[in-house]
């Protein structure tokens, strides 16, 4: 059994070596909540030990964020953070890598006027678009990991004694990211190899459509010509491999923007902008959400779908088997980073350019012409279950099983 200190060291090592894969002379930008300083300090040390030129840490504080939403004048949410956007874009163009360390509070903005949240997201999203396009095109290395805060741990394990909640969440995270193993780097290499094999099979099939059926779901999604099935292990514009999020259990591609028709129902809560959206159903025609209902978070869902023209269309389809480690843990994490790796999911908003042949070399207009959705947002929601069946539809109209009863067929 490894000690907590050894597991935390492994986690930091995975973040630097497998996630970001920092290169000698490279700058690393770390965006993190102040609650995660313990992990951030280890990451900084390991990045410098690996040869980083500079590690720039940007801390946020969720209480400061909440206070701004409560007390700042409304016009402040309409002012674009140009200084921040320009800095990030400049760093990205000069080869920096980017790490986000999340410390989730799913209820952070509960009760805040959704108009203020939407205004801030729209304004910031527009300013950050050039930077986000560099990330979503894998032109630079980027990764996402998590750190358990007390408020997050209490949400995940509400029935546990308060003094044990953070420890329980740490144990779950260490297991999910394989930091509890003697050689976690080797474990990740084997795991990513298995995901690549799944991608190779699907890419050889070149299915025209996917047909999902499950309780509350009967949905057909057309795939664009030249789509590519990917996994989170990627290669940046300089040929350096990296892992966009730790953990990961998915393989994914882009849908044709106008190709989704039918109904899909969520199977796990969605934590979106400090609010929970749960037990919701979307109806789509020619790719667009035309009707929706949510038992929890109706206003937040409406705000998401109205973010811009593309936020009511899908930008990602992802396959995750029900028999996967995070799913079988039975833990609901209330954060997409983990919950999306326990369930098949879809994303409302922008498509990743690298999920289309030659997509990273295309302009925004060329991607649109090829049916790739564009948006200021990209929000994954979980819709897989043990009852889900998925068929791949060939060019000839033949249906072949991909998933049966929630797992690979």
N, C-alpha and C positions, 0 to 999 in steps of 0.2 A: 504494500500500500504506500503510495506517495503521500508526503505531507502536503498541507495546504500551500506552503511556500514553494514546494517543488511544482505543484500543479499551476500556481500562478506564474512561475517562471516559464513553464511550458507554454502557457497561454500567451504570454508576451512574446516568446520566441516564435510561436506559430504566426502571430499577428505580423511580426516583422519579416520573417523568412518565407512564409507561405502566402499570407494575405497581401502585404505590400511588396514583399521581395525587394527591399531597399537595395540600391546599387551604390557602389563607392562614388562619392562626390555628388550624390543626389540630395535634394531638399525634400524633407517630409513635413507636410502640414497636418496637424492633428486637431480635429474639432471635437470637443468633449464637454460633457457636463462636469462641473466642479466636483461632484460626488465621486467621479471615477479617477481622481488624482492618483490613487495608489497604483492602478494599472498603467496609467499614462506615464508615470515616472519610470516604471520598468521598461515600457516601450521606448521611451526616449533614450535610456541607457543602451538598450540592445540595438537601437538604430545607429547610435554613434559607434558602438562596437563593430557594427557591420560596415562602417565607412561613410555614414551620412555626413554631408557637408554642414547641414543646418536642420534642426528640428524646431519648427515653429508651432507652438501650442496656443490654440484659441479656446479659452474656457467660457462656458455659459453657466447660468444659474437659473434653475426652473422657477425659483421664487421671484427672481428679478423679472423673468419673462411673464409670469402671472401678474405681477404688479403693473407692468407696462400695459397689459391688456385691460386691467381694471381702471387705471388712472390716466393714461396718456391721452392727449386730445385725438379725436378721430382722424384729423388730417395727417398725423404722424404715420398712420398706416398706409397712406397714399404716397409717401415719399420714397422713391427707390433707393436702396442702399448701394448707390453707385460706387462709393469708395471701396466697399467690400467686394463687389462684383469685379471691379477693375483689378484689384489685387489678386483675386483668385484666378482670373483669366490670365493675367501676366505670369503668375507662378506656373500654371498649367502649360502655357506655351513655352516655358523655359524648362520643362521636363520634371517638375515637382511631382511627388506622389501624395495622395490624400487619404487620410484615415479618419473615420468617424467612430467615436466611442459613445454609444447610446446608453442612457441610464433611465429607462422608460418610466414615466408616470402617466398611465393611460387616462387618468381623469384630470390632468393638469388644468385644462381650460374648460372644464365642465361649468356651465352657467354663464360663460362669456358670450356676448353678442356674436352670433355666427357671421354677421356682416363684417365686424372688425377682423375676425380671423381670415375670412375670404379676401378682404381688401389687402391685408398684409401678405398673404400667400400669392395673390395675383401680382402685386407690385414687385415683391421680391423675386418671384418667378420670372417676370419679364426682364428684370435687371440681370439675373443670373443665367439667362438662356445661353449666351455664348460659352460660359464655363460648363454648364450642364451638358451641352452638346459634345464638348471635348470628353467628358466622362462617359456619356452614354454611347459614344462611338469608340470607347476603349482606346482613345489616343494617348491617355495617361493611365498610370496604375492607381487604383482606388480600392478601398476595402471598408467593411463595416463590421464591427464587433460590439459586444454588449458588456456592461458592468452592472451588477445587481445593487440597486439602491434599496434602502429600507422600505420606502413607499411602494416600489415595484414588487418587492418580495412579499409584502403584506397583501397585495392584490392577487398574487399567484397562489399564496398559501394562507388564506384568511383564517383557516381553522387551526393552524399550528401556533404554538406559544410564540409570542413576539420575539423572544430572544433567540429562537431557532430559525426564523423565517429567512434571514439573509444567508445563513449557512446552508439551508436546504436549496436555495436558489443557486448558490455557488456550486453545490454538488451536481445539480442538474446541468448547469452550464458547462462545467468541466467535462462531464460525460458526453454531452452533445458535441463539443468541439474536440473531443479525443485528447484533451490535456491531461487526463488521468492515466494515460498509457505511457509506458517507459520510453517509447520512441514515437512521439506524436507526428513528427514530420514524415516518417515512413508510413504511418497509418493513413495520413492524408494523401500521400502519393498513390497508395493502393485504392483508396476510395474514389479519388478523381479519375483514376483509370477505369473503374467500373462505370462511372457516369459517362465517360467518353464512349465506351462501348455501346451504351444505350443510344447516344446521339448518332453514332455511326450507322446503327440499324435503321433509325428513323430517317436519316438523311438519304440512305439508299432507297427507301420506300417512296419518297417524294409524294406523300399523300396530298390530294387536292383539298380534302375537307376532313374535319373531325366532328364526330357526332357523340354528344354526351347525353346519357340518360341516368337519372337517379330520382329519388323522391323530391318533387319540386323543381326538377331540372329536365328539360328536353331542349337541347341547344345544338345547333349546327354552326361550325365556324370554318369558313373558307380560308385557306392559306395562300399567300401570294406566290407567284412564280419566282423561283430562286430563293425561297426561304431556307434558313439554316437552323437546325436544332443545335443548341449550345448548352454548356453548363457553366457554372460560375468561374471555373478555372479558365482564364483568358490570357491573351498576349497583347501588350500595348503597342503603340505605334513605333517603338524602338526595338520591338522583338523580344521584350522581357516578359516572362510569364508572371501572372499575379492571380489572386483569388478575391473576387469582388465582395463576397460575404462569408463569414464564418459564424455559424455552420451553414452547410448547403446540402440538400438532398435532391435537387430538382434538375430536370432538363427542360429547356424552354425554347420558344421561337416567337415570331411575330405573326399575328393574324392579318388577313386582308382587312383594311379599315371598314369597308362596306359589306363584309362577308358574314357577319354574325346575325342569326335569326333564331328566335325562340325565347325560352324562359330559363333563367338560372337562379338558384337559391343559395344563399350563403350557408356555410356549415360551422363557422366559428365567428366570434366577435371580431370586428375590425376596429383597431385603435387608430383614429384619424384626427390629427390636430388637437390632441388633448381631450378628445371625446370618444365614446364608444358607440359604434353603429352595429346593431345585432339583429339577427333574424330578418334579413331583408331579401327581397326578390326583385330582379330586373327583367324587364321584357324588352327585346331588341328586334328591330326591323331594319334590314339593310345596314347592319352594323351599329346603329344608333339606339341608345336607351330611350324608349318611347313611353315607358311607364315604370314606376317603382313604388315599393312600399317597404317600410322598416318598422318593426315593433319598438325598437330603441334607436334613437338618433336620426329620426326622419329629417329634421332640419339640417343636420350635418351632412347627410347623404345628398340632400337637395343642393347644398352649397358646393359639394364636390362635383356633382354633375353639371353645375352651372359655371364652373371655374372658367372655362373657355370652350370654344367650339369642339375641341378634341377630347375634352374630359368626359364626354358622354359616349365615347367609342373605346374599344379595347386596343391595347398596345402590346400585350403579352399573353401567351398561353403557356402554362407550365404544368408538367406532369410530375407528381410525387406519389409513390405507392403508399397505401395505408399501412403496410408492414414496413415502416421505416423507423429508425431509432427514436426520433422526436415524437412521432405519432404514438408509438408503442409505450412511451413513457407515461402517456395519459395526462400530461401536464398542459394546461392552457396558459400560455405565456403573456397574452395580451400585448404582444408586439409582433409586427409582421416578420421581422428578422428570424424569429423562431417558428411562429405559427405557420408561415408559408411553407416551411420545410416539414410540416406534418400533414400536408393536404395539397391536392391539386388546386391550382389557383389561376385566376385571371387578373389582369391589371387594367384599370381604367387610365387612359392617358397615353403618353408618348411611347412609341416603339423604339427599341434599340437598333441603331443603324447596323450593327455588326451581325444581326440576325437575318440579313439579306445579302446575297452574293454581291460583292463589290460595294456594299452599302456604305462603308466608312469612307469611300472615295467620292460619294455622291453629295450634291448640294441638297439643301432642305427641299427645294422645289423638285428635284429629281426623285427624292424619297417619296414625296407626296404623289408624284406621277405613278410610282410603283405600288401605291396602296398602303404605304407605311403611315400610321397615324402620328400626328404632331400635336403636342400639348405642353402647357406649362407644368403639368403634373404627371405623376406616375404612381398609382396607388394599387397595390396588390390586395385582393380579397380572396378568402378561402371558400372553396365550393366542393371540395372532394369529400368522399366518405367511403365507408366499407361497402356501400350499396351502389357505387358508381361503376357504370360500364362506359367504355369509350371505344368507338370504332374509327378506323382510318378508312376514308373513302378514296378509292383510286380514280385516275382519269377515266377509267372505263365504267365507273359507278359501282364497283364491287366494294363490299364492306368487309374489312378485316379486323379482328379483335386486337386492340392495343391494351385495354384494361378490362378485367372482369372482376367484379366484387371488390373494387378498390385497388387491385394490384395488377402488376404487369402480366399480360397474357402471353 
